[in-house]
Amino acid sequence: MVMDNSYEPCDFVLFGTLGDLSRRKLLPSLYQLEKANLMHPETTIVGVARHDMSLEDYIEEVHTNLVKFGEKELCEATWERMRARLHYACVDMKNVDSYCVLDDHVDPSRTMVCYLATPPAIYGDICRGLHSCKIIDSSVRVVLEKPIGHDLESSKVINEQVAEYFDEKQIYRIDHYLGKETVLNLVSLRFANSIFATNWDHNCIDHVQISVAESVGIEGRWGYFDDAGQMRDMVQNHLLQILSLVAMEPPTTLDADSIRDEKLKVLKALRPINATNISESIVRGQYTSGFVKGEEVPGYLEEDDANTQSKTETFVAIKAEIDNWRWAGVPFYLRTGKRMPNKVSEVVIYFKRQPHNLFGDSFKNLPPNKLVIRLQPDEGVEITVMNKVPGLTNSGSMDLQKSKLNLSFSEAFADERIPDAYEKLLLEVMLGNQALFVRRDEIEQAWTWVDSILDAWKSSNEPPEPYQAGTWGPVDSIGLLARENRSWYESKTVKKK
């Protein structure tokens, strides 16, 4: 696919260009957009950091990171095109006077996209600095990385700092899960296929499971993670965004605000979880030492720089209820944790069982149909149905078996490269499309729901339950479903990477 050159060029200004996110994700994603000819020929990439370095040194740094975190062998023609786009500016992001150096790197005739791959605490400083050198106008777009605050109050502070200089239509709050192909496919799966659209409610669906499991620990991020925990780090953004896409009503159109209006309605309909119902609604855990994929790993309290008295959760399982007409009585089970057996993100829709079983000789209880939407690592869709076992029989009965219809992206689109989520999102920013980005009221509504849970934990002062690394969490997380004769779906088809 080649971009139509009628799209406007931009100056893509990457604040925090030497940071981990830029090195591992953003610059490799820009390289892939370059390789696919999806960037306007006149678009520039301006790396911004506080280190004083030459353009030549910056170019070498970008090349090194592309090889380390992207493709081992770069396409020479692609690299030469990308190299020609690169600029570097040394900016002290807390000093408003230092931002004027950007005048030498941006062109007022081009749209400026400012990607803030920095700690949220300095979002306000960056916006103030850009304003001070008079390079902000109504065409400028600003991209904010999560987490936007650690609770509702701090989120409002950060959003207000940015809103002082940018209108909401200029702000792109990024959640990289919204750029994943299978998450994007949720919209088409639901609303372009009548087989699902007409069966997507409490009449046909028994319950929904959303799991985001990580096999890694905190990866040296103790300072950040111990303050955040799994609830703030994963549930408040990723899992609630996926839940809202699964549960939302059909939008009137596919424009940004139509989709985000419907997502917001879901978040507002979430039944509050507080001190009165938290014990039957949530299980939280903290990993101890164990083995992950055959390798011995330390417990959370044994990690480098650990506070051995920490009560921070590394695992959360939630039974969430959506109080509206479509989903009344259908629980949504959310689960996310670190040091689990595999890295896997998936949505599993359990349909209701048939009211009468004609096939008791094969199955005493007919298993439910399941729709499994795999977000990673092997993106795709899988449907579990019942069918007849082929062959002849003299018993007069019909033997059934469960079969999986695998709609794997890697097989259905074998010749197509599945892009990284950041590639899609960076392209959407350049095109000025906000549909895959999170609006301020969504962020604040999610925090309102999460804060109630955090307050209940703080009041109880109970420690998280221990679970051994390499397992699927505390035993009580099994009981969260077992008390209603349900169980967690354990994927057996994921390709381990």
Secondary structure in CASP SS format (residue, H / E / C, confidence):
PFRMAT SS
TARGET T0000
AUTHOR 0000-0000-0000
METHOD secondary structure of the structure
MODEL  1
M C 1.00
V C 1.00
M C 1.00
D C 1.00
N C 1.00
S C 1.00
Y C 1.00
E C 1.00
P C 1.00
C E 1.00
D E 1.00
F E 1.00
V E 1.00
L E 1.00
F E 1.00
G C 1.00
T C 1.00
L C 1.00
G C 1.00
D H 1.00
L H 1.00
S H 1.00
R H 1.00
R H 1.00
K H 1.00
L H 1.00
L H 1.00
P H 1.00
S H 1.00
L H 1.00
Y H 1.00
Q H 1.00
L H 1.00
E H 1.00
K H 1.00
A C 1.00
N C 1.00
L C 1.00
M C 1.00
H C 1.00
P C 1.00
E C 1.00
T C 1.00
T E 1.00
I E 1.00
V E 1.00
G E 1.00
V E 1.00
A E 1.00
R C 1.00
H C 1.00
D C 1.00
M C 1.00
S C 1.00
L H 1.00
E H 1.00
D H 1.00
Y H 1.00
I H 1.00
E H 1.00
E H 1.00
V H 1.00
H H 1.00
T H 1.00
N H 1.00
L H 1.00
V H 1.00
K H 1.00
F H 1.00
G C 1.00
E C 1.00
K C 1.00
E C 1.00
L C 1.00
C C 1.00
E H 1.00
A H 1.00
T H 1.00
W H 1.00
E H 1.00
R H 1.00
M H 1.00
R H 1.00
A H 1.00
R H 1.00
L E 1.00
H E 1.00
Y E 1.00
A E 1.00
C E 1.00
V C 1.00
D C 1.00
M C 1.00
K C 1.00
N C 1.00
V H 1.00
D H 1.00
S H 1.00
Y H 1.00
C H 1.00
V H 1.00
L H 1.00
D H 1.00
D H 1.00
H C 1.00
V C 1.00
D C 1.00
P C 1.00
S C 1.00
R C 1.00
T E 1.00
M E 1.00
V E 1.00
C E 1.00
Y E 1.00
L E 1.00
A C 1.00
T C 1.00
P C 1.00
P H 1.00
A H 1.00
I H 1.00
Y H 1.00
G H 1.00
D H 1.00
I H 1.00
C H 1.00
R H 1.00
G H 1.00
L H 1.00
H H 1.00
S H 1.00
C C 1.00
K C 1.00
I C 1.00
I C 1.00
D C 1.00
S C 1.00
S C 1.00
V C 1.00
R E 1.00
V E 1.00
V E 1.00
L E 1.00
E C 1.00
K C 1.00
P C 1.00
I C 1.00
G C 1.00
H C 1.00
D C 1.00
L H 1.00
E H 1.00
S H 1.00
S H 1.00
K H 1.00
V H 1.00
I H 1.00
N H 1.00
E H 1.00
Q H 1.00
V H 1.00
A H 1.00
E C 1.00
Y C 1.00
F C 1.00
D C 1.00
E H 1.00
K H 1.00
Q H 1.00
I E 1.00
Y E 1.00
R E 1.00
I C 1.00
D C 1.00
H H 1.00
Y H 1.00
L H 1.00
G H 1.00
K C 1.00
E H 1.00
T H 1.00
V H 1.00
L H 1.00
N H 1.00
L H 1.00
V H 1.00
S H 1.00
L H 1.00
R H 1.00
F H 1.00
A C 1.00
N C 1.00
S H 1.00
I H 1.00
F H 1.00
A H 1.00
T C 1.00
N C 1.00
W C 1.00
D C 1.00
H C 1.00
N C 1.00
C C 1.00
I E 1.00
D E 1.00
H E 1.00
V E 1.00
Q E 1.00
I E 1.00
S E 1.00
V E 1.00
A E 1.00
E C 1.00
S C 1.00
V C 1.00
G C 1.00
I C 1.00
E C 1.00
G C 1.00
R C 1.00
W H 1.00
G H 1.00
Y H 1.00
F H 1.00
D H 1.00
D H 1.00
A H 1.00
G H 1.00
Q H 1.00
M H 1.00
R H 1.00
D H 1.00
M H 1.00
V H 1.00
Q H 1.00
N H 1.00
H H 1.00
L H 1.00
L H 1.00
Q H 1.00
I H 1.00
L H 1.00
S H 1.00
L H 1.00
V H 1.00
A H 1.00
M C 1.00
E C 1.00
P C 1.00
P C 1.00
T C 1.00
T C 1.00
L C 1.00
D C 1.00
A H 1.00
D H 1.00
S H 1.00
I H 1.00
R H 1.00
D H 1.00
E H 1.00
K H 1.00
L H 1.00
K H 1.00
V H 1.00
L H 1.00
K H 1.00
A H 1.00
L E 1.00
R C 1.00
P C 1.00
I C 1.00
N C 1.00
A C 1.00
T C 1.00
N C 1.00
I H 1.00
S H 1.00
E H 1.00
S H 1.00
I E 1.00
V E 1.00
R E 1.00
G E 1.00
Q E 1.00
Y E 1.00
T E 1.00
S C 1.00
G E 1.00
F E 1.00
V E 1.00
K C 1.00
G C 1.00
E E 1.00
E E 1.00
V E 1.00
P C 1.00
G C 1.00
Y H 1.00
L H 1.00
E H 1.00
E C 1.00
D C 1.00
D C 1.00
A C 1.00
N C 1.00
T C 1.00
Q C 1.00
S C 1.00
K C 1.00
T C 1.00
E C 1.00
T C 1.00
F E 1.00
V E 1.00
A E 1.00
I E 1.00
K E 1.00
A E 1.00
E C 1.00
I E 1.00
D C 1.00
N C 1.00
W C 1.00
R C 1.00
W C 1.00
A C 1.00
G C 1.00
V C 1.00
P C 1.00
F E 1.00
Y E 1.00
L E 1.00
R E 1.00
T E 1.00
G E 1.00
K C 1.00
R C 1.00
M C 1.00
P C 1.00
N C 1.00
K C 1.00
V E 1.00
S E 1.00
E E 1.00
V E 1.00
V E 1.00
I E 1.00
Y E 1.00
F E 1.00
K C 1.00
R C 1.00
Q C 1.00
P C 1.00
H C 1.00
N C 1.00
L C 1.00
F C 1.00
G C 1.00
D C 1.00
S C 1.00
F C 1.00
K C 1.00
N C 1.00
L C 1.00
P C 1.00
P C 1.00
N C 1.00
K E 1.00
L E 1.00
V E 1.00
I E 1.00
R E 1.00
L E 1.00
Q E 1.00
P C 1.00
D C 1.00
E C 1.00
G E 1.00
V E 1.00
E E 1.00
I E 1.00
T E 1.00
V E 1.00
M E 1.00
N E 1.00
K E 1.00
V C 1.00
P C 1.00
G C 1.00
L C 1.00
T C 1.00
N C 1.00
S C 1.00
G C 1.00
S C 1.00
M C 1.00
D C 1.00
L E 1.00
Q E 1.00
K E 1.00
S E 1.00
K E 1.00
L E 1.00
N E 1.00
L E 1.00
S E 1.00
F H 1.00
S H 1.00
E H 1.00
A H 1.00
F C 1.00
A C 1.00
D C 1.00
E C 1.00
R C 1.00
I C 1.00
P C 1.00
D C 1.00
A H 1.00
Y H 1.00
E H 1.00
K H 1.00
L H 1.00
L H 1.00
L H 1.00
E H 1.00
V H 1.00
M H 1.00
L H 1.00
G C 1.00
N C 1.00
Q C 1.00
A C 1.00
L C 1.00
F C 1.00
V E 1.00
R C 1.00
R H 1.00
D H 1.00
E H 1.00
I H 1.00
E H 1.00
Q H 1.00
A H 1.00
W H 1.00
T H 1.00
W H 1.00
V H 1.00
D H 1.00
S H 1.00
I H 1.00
L H 1.00
D H 1.00
A H 1.00
W H 1.00
K H 1.00
S H 1.00
S H 1.00
N C 1.00
E C 1.00
P C 1.00
P C 1.00
E E 1.00
P E 1.00
Y E 1.00
Q E 1.00
A C 1.00
G C 1.00
T C 1.00
W C 1.00
G C 1.00
P C 1.00
V H 1.00
D H 1.00
S H 1.00
I H 1.00
G H 1.00
L H 1.00
L H 1.00
A H 1.00
R C 1.00
E C 1.00
N C 1.00
R C 1.00
S C 1.00
W C 1.00
Y C 1.00
E C 1.00
S C 1.00
K C 1.00
T C 1.00
V C 1.00
K C 1.00
K C 1.00
K C 1.00
END
